[in-house]
Amino acid sequence: MDSEVLEFDIGLGGGSSGRDGDEDAMDISHHVDEEDMVDSPLPVTWGGSGEIYLPEGDLLDLEPYEGMEFESEEAAKAFYNSYARRVGFSTRVSSSRRSRRDGAIIQRQFVCAKEGFRNLNEKRTKDREIKRPRTITRVGCKASLSVKMQDSGKWVVSGFVKEHNHELVPPDQVHCLRSHRQISGPAKTLIDTLQAAGMGPRRIMSALIKEYGGISKVGFTEVDCRNYMRNNRQRSLEGEFQLLLDYLKQMQAENPNFFYAVQGDEDQSTGNVFWADPKARINYTYFGDTVTFDTTYRSNRYRLPFAPFTGVNHHGQPVLFGCAFLINESEASFVWLFKTWLMAMSGRPPVSITTDHDAVIRSAINQVFPETRHRFCKWHIFKKCQEKLSHVFLQHPHFEAEFHKCVNLTESIEEFESCWLSLVDKYELRDHEWLQTIYAARRQWVPVYLRDTFFAEMSITQRSDSMNSYFDGYVNASTNLNQFFKLYEKALESRNEKEVKADYDTMNTSPVLKTPSPMERQASELYTRKLFMRFQEELVGTLTFMASKADDDGEIITYQVSKYGEDHKAYCVKFNVLEMKASCSCQMFEFSGLPCRHVLTVFRVTNVLTLPSHYMLKRWTRNAKSSVMLEERSNDAYTNYLESHTVRYNTLRHEAFKFVDQGAKSLDCYNVAVDALQEAAKKVAVAAKNDGKTTMGNGRIRGNSASDANRANSVSGNHHASSNQHLSEEKIRREV
């Protein structure tokens, strides 16, 4: 049998011609480190048809031997790899020899993938930190097959080492070995079909396993499937990239205020692209205080490398600030994108920005928006939690509720820290790697750390309305770039119509008032309809709350505010009488821009009947897009002082303390002070006798009633908010 030639019909031509002589040959070593390669199917197959060669019949159990002949080098490769599959190891090409005459390969050595040892060449790792070093697979195995080219053009086995120095892989795991992982033609067709229907790699692999009758018969892994699908999308995008550029050029030609930019050269087949239409750029001037950068396209939900910048308008609806297509997701790409977006938005960075939990994005934001508060989307972290802690969810049905309570319902940093430690100890998760990672980043996603920053959300416990929602119902997993812009324009049209409808409802309908409070009527006339409904919830909620004075230093009065019967759960509200500002420990106003029920309770017990202008954020009012200042008909600080006995009392007491300090400094000052007090006492007595008969004139009240003062204030017009926050000492002095 030594002279027998084995012919394998694998669809390839014969081997290269050349003579097998040492005098004509030169050695060429070619080593490929399996552990240094990307985890995907081999780029070179043993057979020219793209299929793995599998011997049939009597050849099924054939073992290589010296003198065995093959029609071509490729046939030798295919045979040794099929033998390796039967035995349970992976192969690779180790070295070659070429003819000195014509450079043709005349000798090959195929080895076990565990041959040799990892190349620890210092040049490869110098000045390069390896964040995730690959596992070591080389163990110095000597198993190999060497073949030489004969004068006849056929290839003969010149050496065969059978023994391995490691355990071989059982049949049910062979499909995981690199040289045996190939996506066959029929499998590619099925993947293409299911991918076009919007299915993700996990579901596609489930379908393939069912189709082929087991994972070992599929012949490749989910990672291979994922990489194949990614390459499919890349090729598809390369073909459609010019369509994207043509669309953007057309839009800019129609409107010079349409902005777009491409990273690199527009002549390249693909590249990162950003664009913002004129409406998006104008919207940012009104509502650009908080921004969401939505990168959910990288999840299984979407297939496009699409990332919109969104925000929240005065109706609480998502509003667009620009869009990007990101082919390259490196840190440099995100830095370019954020700088380009900032330039399109007139260079004004937002107060806050929300993104997915991503270290690369975080680094880019720190570089471009160093002063902007960066938050990770809590909703996405909860979704990831279900995946990373699925075993805990199954074993402990109450864990999820306790986790949500710890994150959402803790009132202080101390309470959260204590609750978290208790939770991880209770479920023995203190060493869980992913939980440690998100705990280290807690200042960027846990609400108690973020309440001091504006995010335009009505509730600390809810997910961001703008995240993941602007293009919901339009862009989905099966959307390709060719379809995208029609759907994109439909989404813009629909969102615009919803805003127009909300504007109409706000201007042409009146909400039902639930209390006789002047503050409620005032808010109904200034806030948009949706925001008023949210404010109304807080105002009505004050009816079950009580406020008790805890401290008073003359300027700041501290109140403990709690629900009736729940004194153990009190909120601390500090009320600055002179500035008419109150701050609450719940920090709802700082976070959402609406006053909380705790502050409104303090206003109620101190007879502050209308909402001070400080609490009327223009971005939540019906005039949000108007250049006209808010109409502060009942917000003048002086009128509020007149309406509140407590405020009048504390203001006079504050000024009296300063008067006493000055008057007691010397005998002369004392005498002047006493005379002034006596004169003031006479004037106050006259005013008290004629109460309700004074009107305003030259900074003083001289009217027939308080209602006259209110009417005078209501027509006083559009003062800037800050001008109404302080009562000048001169005015107080004249009043005294």
Residue pairs with C-beta under 8 A, 6 or more apart in sequence:
2 67
3 67
3 69
4 68
4 69
5 69
5 70
5 71
5 154
6 59
6 68
6 69
6 70
6 71
6 75
6 79
7 71
7 75
8 53
8 55
8 70
8 71
8 75
8 78
8 79
10 46
10 47
10 48
10 49
10 53
10 74
10 75
10 78
11 47
11 48
11 49
12 47
12 48
12 72
12 74
12 75
13 72
14 71
14 72
14 153
15 71
15 72
15 73
15 74
15 149
15 153
15 154
15 155
16 73
16 104
16 105
16 106
16 149
17 104
17 153
18 24
18 99
18 101
18 102
18 104
18 105
18 106
18 149
19 99
19 101
19 106
19 151
20 106
20 107
20 148
20 149
20 150
20 151
24 99
24 100
24 101
24 106
25 97
25 98
25 99
25 100
25 106
25 107
26 97
26 98
26 99
26 100
27 95
27 97
28 95
28 96
28 97
28 98
29 94
29 95
29 96
30 93
30 94
30 95
30 96
31 94
31 95
31 116
31 119
32 92
32 93
33 118
33 119
33 138
34 90
34 92
34 113
34 137
34 138
34 178
35 118
35 134
35 135
35 136
35 137
35 138
36 134
37 178
38 227
39 223
39 224
39 227
40 223
40 224
40 227
40 228
41 178
41 181
41 182
41 183
41 220
41 224
41 227
41 228
42 178
42 179
42 181
42 182
45 51
45 52
45 182
46 52
46 53
46 74
46 77
46 78
46 81
46 82
47 53
47 74
47 78
48 74
50 182
50 184
50 185
51 182
51 184
51 185
52 78
52 81
52 82
52 85
52 180
52 182
52 219
53 75
53 78
53 79
53 81
53 82
54 82
54 85
55 62
55 79
55 82
60 86
61 86
62 83
63 83
63 162
64 79
64 80
64 83
64 145
64 157
64 160
65 157
65 160
66 157
66 158
66 159
66 160
67 156
67 157
68 156
68 157
69 150
69 154
69 155
69 156
69 157
70 76
70 79
70 147
70 154
70 155
70 156
71 154
71 155
72 155
73 105
73 108
73 147
73 149
73 155
75 155
76 108
76 110
76 145
76 147
76 155
76 157
77 93
77 108
77 110
80 91
80 110
80 145
81 91
81 110
81 179
81 180
84 90
84 91
84 112
84 177
84 179
84 180
85 174
85 177
85 180
87 168
88 168
88 169
88 170
88 171
88 173
88 174
89 112
89 113
89 114
89 143
89 164
89 168
89 169
89 177
90 112
90 113
90 114
90 177
90 178
90 179
90 180
91 110
91 111
91 112
91 113
91 179
92 110
92 111
92 113
92 115
92 178
92 179
93 108
93 109
93 110
93 111
94 109
94 110
94 111
94 115
94 116
94 144
95 108
95 109
96 105
96 107
96 108
96 109
97 105
97 106
97 107
98 104
98 105
98 106
99 105
99 106
105 149
106 148
106 149
107 146
107 147
107 148
107 149
107 158
108 146
108 147
108 155
109 144
109 145
109 146
109 147
109 159
110 144
110 145
110 146
110 147
111 141
111 143
111 144
111 145
112 141
112 143
112 144
112 164
113 137
113 177
113 178
113 179
114 137
114 138
114 139
114 140
114 141
114 164
114 165
114 166
115 138
115 140
115 141
115 142
115 143
115 144
116 138
116 140
117 138
117 139
117 140
118 136
118 137
118 138
139 165
139 166
140 165
141 164
141 165
141 166
142 161
142 163
142 164
142 165
143 161
143 162
143 163
143 164
144 159
144 160
144 161
145 157
145 159
145 160
145 161
146 157
146 158
146 159
146 160
147 155
147 156
147 157
147 158
148 155
148 156
148 158
149 155
150 156
169 176
169 177
171 216
172 216
173 216
174 180
174 216
175 181
175 215
175 216
175 217
175 218
175 219
175 220
175 221
176 221
180 219
181 219
181 220
181 221
181 224
182 219
182 220
183 191
183 219
183 220
183 224
183 225
183 228
184 219
187 208
187 218
187 219
187 220
188 228
190 204
190 207
190 208
190 211
191 204
191 208
191 225
191 228
191 229
191 232
192 232
194 203
194 204
194 207
195 204
195 229
195 232
195 303
196 478
197 478
198 303
198 476
198 477
198 478
199 207
199 477
200 300
200 477
201 222
201 225
201 226
201 229
201 300
202 222
202 300
204 225
204 229
205 215
205 218
205 222
205 225
208 218
208 225
209 215
209 218
212 218
212 219
233 303
233 305
234 270
234 327
236 480
236 481
237 270
237 305
237 325
237 327
237 481
238 269
238 270
240 480
240 481
240 482
241 269
241 270
241 271
241 481
243 481
243 482
244 273
244 325
244 481
245 262
245 266
245 273
247 485
248 258
248 260
248 273
248 275
249 260
251 258
251 260
251 275
251 277
252 258
252 259
252 260
255 277
255 278
257 278
257 281
258 275
258 276
258 277
258 278
259 275
259 276
259 277
259 281
259 322
259 344
260 273
260 274
260 275
260 276
261 273
261 274
261 275
261 340
261 344
262 271
262 272
262 273
263 271
263 272
263 273
263 328
263 333
263 336
263 337
263 340
264 271
264 272
265 271
270 327
271 327
271 328
272 324
272 325
272 326
272 327
272 328
272 333
272 336
272 337
273 324
273 325
274 322
274 323
274 324
274 337
274 340
274 341
274 344
275 322
275 323
275 324
276 309
276 321
276 322
276 323
276 341
276 344
276 345
277 492
279 320
279 492
279 496
280 320
280 321
280 322
281 321
281 322
281 344
281 345
281 346
283 311
283 313
283 319
283 320
283 321
284 311
284 321
284 345
284 346
284 348
285 346
286 313
286 314
286 619
286 624
286 625
287 311
287 312
287 313
287 314
287 319
287 456
287 619
287 624
288 311
288 321
288 345
288 348
288 350
289 311
289 350
289 351
289 352
289 454
289 456
289 619
290 311
290 312
290 350
290 351
290 352
290 353
290 354
290 454
290 455
290 456
291 309
291 310
291 311
291 321
291 350
291 352
291 353
291 354
292 309
292 310
292 311
292 353
292 354
292 355
292 377
292 464
292 466
292 467
293 307
293 309
293 353
293 354
293 355
293 361
294 307
294 308
294 309
294 310
294 356
294 466
294 467
294 468
294 470
295 307
295 355
295 356
295 358
295 361
296 302
296 356
296 380
296 467
296 468
297 303
297 304
297 305
297 306
297 307
298 305
298 329
298 356
300 477
301 476
301 477
302 475
302 476
302 477
302 479
303 477
303 478
303 479
303 480
304 325
304 475
304 479
304 480
304 481
304 484
305 325
305 326
305 327
305 329
306 323
306 324
306 325
306 326
306 475
306 484
307 323
307 324
307 325
307 326
307 337
308 320
308 321
308 322
308 323
308 324
308 470
308 471
309 320
309 321
309 322
309 323
309 324
309 341
310 318
310 319
310 320
310 321
310 466
310 467
310 470
311 318
311 319
311 321
311 456
311 466
312 318
312 319
312 456
312 457
312 465
312 466
313 319
313 499
313 624
314 528
314 531
314 619
314 620
314 621
314 622
314 624
314 625
315 499
315 502
315 503
315 506
315 528
315 529
315 530
315 531
316 458
316 465
316 530
316 531
316 534
317 465
317 495
317 498
317 499
317 502
318 465
318 466
318 469
318 470
318 495
319 466
319 470
319 495
319 499
320 470
320 492
320 495
321 341
321 345
322 341
322 344
322 345
323 488
324 337
324 341
326 333
326 334
326 337
329 360
330 360
331 360
331 363
331 364
334 360
334 361
334 363
334 364
334 365
335 364
335 367
335 368
337 364
338 364
338 365
338 367
338 368
338 369
339 368
342 348
342 349
342 368
342 369
349 368
349 369
349 371
349 372
350 369
350 372
351 372
351 373
351 453
351 454
352 372
352 373
352 374
352 375
352 453
352 454
352 455
353 365
353 369
353 372
353 373
353 374
353 375
354 375
354 376
354 377
354 455
354 464
354 466
354 467
355 361
355 362
355 365
355 374
355 375
355 376
355 377
356 376
356 377
356 380
357 376
357 377
357 380
357 381
357 384
357 438
357 441
357 445
362 374
362 444
365 372
365 374
366 374
373 450
373 453
374 444
375 444
375 445
375 450
375 453
375 455
376 441
376 444
376 445
377 445
377 463
377 464
377 467
378 407
378 445
378 446
378 447
378 463
379 463
379 464
379 467
379 468
380 467
381 438
381 445
382 404
384 434
385 403
385 438
386 393
386 400
388 432
388 434
388 435
389 399
389 429
389 432
389 434
389 435
392 399
392 427
392 429
393 399
393 400
396 427
399 427
402 423
403 423
405 419
406 416
406 419
406 420
406 423
407 416
407 446
407 447
408 447
408 460
408 461
409 461
410 416
410 419
410 448
411 448
411 585
411 586
412 448
412 585
413 448
413 449
415 448
416 442
416 446
416 448
420 439
420 442
423 429
424 430
424 432
424 435
429 435
438 445
442 449
443 449
443 450
444 450
447 460
447 461
450 591
451 460
451 586
451 587
451 588
451 590
451 591
452 587
452 590
452 591
453 590
453 591
454 590
454 591
454 592
454 593
455 464
455 591
455 592
456 592
456 593
456 619
457 464
457 465
457 591
457 592
458 534
458 592
458 594
459 592
460 588
460 591
470 491
470 495
471 487
471 488
471 491
473 491
474 487
474 488
474 490
474 491
474 494
475 484
475 487
475 488
475 491
479 487
502 528
502 529
502 530
503 622
505 529
506 528
506 529
506 622
507 622
509 529
510 524
511 524
511 529
511 532
511 533
511 536
513 520
513 521
513 524
514 520
514 536
514 539
514 540
515 539
515 540
517 539
517 609
518 609
518 610
518 634
519 539
519 600
519 603
519 608
519 609
519 610
519 611
520 536
520 539
522 610
522 611
522 633
522 634
522 635
523 532
523 535
523 536
523 539
523 611
524 532
524 536
526 616
526 621
526 622
526 623
526 630
526 631
527 535
527 616
527 620
527 621
527 622
528 620
528 621
528 622
528 624
531 594
531 620
531 621
534 594
535 594
535 595
538 594
538 595
538 596
538 597
538 600
539 597
539 600
541 597
541 600
542 597
542 600
542 601
542 604
544 563
544 564
545 561
545 562
545 563
545 564
545 597
545 598
545 601
546 561
546 562
546 563
546 564
546 601
547 559
547 560
547 561
547 573
547 598
547 601
547 602
547 604
547 605
548 559
548 560
549 557
549 558
549 559
550 558
550 559
550 560
550 572
551 557
551 558
552 558
552 650
554 650
554 653
554 654
554 657
555 576
555 577
555 578
555 654
556 574
556 575
556 576
556 577
557 574
557 575
557 577
557 650
558 572
558 573
558 574
558 575
559 572
559 573
559 574
559 575
559 602
559 605
560 570
560 571
560 572
560 573
561 570
561 571
561 572
561 573
561 584
561 598
561 601
561 602
562 568
562 569
562 570
562 571
563 569
571 584
571 585
571 586
571 596
571 598
572 584
572 585
573 582
573 583
573 584
573 585
573 598
573 599
573 601
573 602
574 582
574 583
575 581
575 582
575 602
575 606
576 582
577 646
577 647
577 650
577 651
577 654
578 651
578 654
578 726
578 727
579 614
579 725
579 726
580 608
580 612
580 614
580 637
580 640
580 647
580 725
581 612
581 614
581 725
582 595
582 599
582 602
582 603
583 589
583 599
584 596
584 598
584 599
585 598
586 596
586 598
588 594
588 595
588 596
589 595
589 596
589 599
589 615
593 617
593 619
593 620
594 615
594 620
595 611
595 615
602 608
603 611
606 644
606 646
606 647
607 643
607 644
607 645
607 646
607 647
608 640
608 643
608 644
608 647
609 634
609 640
609 643
609 644
610 634
610 635
610 639
610 640
610 643
611 635
612 635
612 637
612 640
612 725
613 630
613 632
613 635
613 721
613 724
613 725
614 721
614 725
616 630
616 632
616 635
616 721
618 624
618 630
621 630
623 630
623 631
628 718
629 718
629 719
629 720
629 721
630 718
630 721
631 717
631 718
632 718
632 719
632 721
632 724
633 713
633 714
634 710
634 713
634 714
635 721
635 724
636 713
636 716
636 719
636 724
637 724
637 725
637 726
637 727
638 713
638 724
638 727
638 731
639 709
639 710
639 713
640 647
641 647
641 648
641 651
641 727
642 648
642 701
642 706
642 709
643 706
651 727
651 732
652 736
655 729
655 732
655 736
659 673
659 736
660 673
662 669
662 673
663 669
663 670
663 672
663 673
663 674
664 670
664 673
680 736
687 694
692 704
692 705
692 706
693 703
693 704
694 700
694 701
694 702
694 703
694 704
695 701
695 702
695 703
695 704
695 708
696 702
696 703
696 708
696 709
696 712
699 731
699 734
700 734
700 735
701 709
703 709
703 712
